[in-house]
């Protein structure tokens, strides 16, 4: 084995191990490297496109249903279950992929921010039970939203998040750190996304993304190799998509800075 490759591999493994030690059992704001400016409450800067401002008017202006774009919007404006203001609640479907929302505008390179709260089963307004959703870059690459299940429910701060767990690029790349907050508390994904590189119709480099989950950097200019449940990977730009999965997930403070 090439010695330089072995050394680089060991450095990566060591770095990830240290990151795990620094985050083990701690709330995000207690962890090393926490950035408040990438967490819940970050206001849209001047020039950003505010995609949801708490009103149905902003939803109808900026979003359409997916996969049937001519479908009436089924998502609902709801009270914030943890604080003031209004939120946008997933609604309409009992399984994933039937009643998603995607932006009308399509993007290539951008910085963005999405806040969400997981409330478990829909209808009882209680923050308990399994929850699933997702935020899709270009309607292709999913940053997973999911609460723990099984044995991980007992100790979610030490949850070893897999490729289908929260903040993973679904079925592709797990987050480097665990920045968990319980159901009923607000989470934030802040992200910088760079489109794949193309030579005509031939992809010559994969997309890349840097993602902060609750102020903790969990993907650092990471290569994103796999799309998940969205549109085909081509050189065309794509919309930001929010997934409906049958549970109560509510969104607020959704904005993008187009850097294309």
Secondary structure, DSSP 8 states (H G I E B T S, - for coil): --HHHHHHHHHHHHHHHHHHHHHTT--GGGSTT--GGGSTT----TT-EEEESSSHHHHHHHEEEES-TTS----EEEE-SSSSSEEEE--S-SSTTSSEEEESS-BSSEEEEEEEEE-BSTTS--SBS--EEEEEETTTEEEEEE---GGGGTTGGG----TTSTTSBTTTB--SS-----TTSEEEEEEEEE--EEETTEEEE-EEEEEEETTEEEEEEEEE----SSS---SS-B--EE---SS-EEEEEEEEEE--
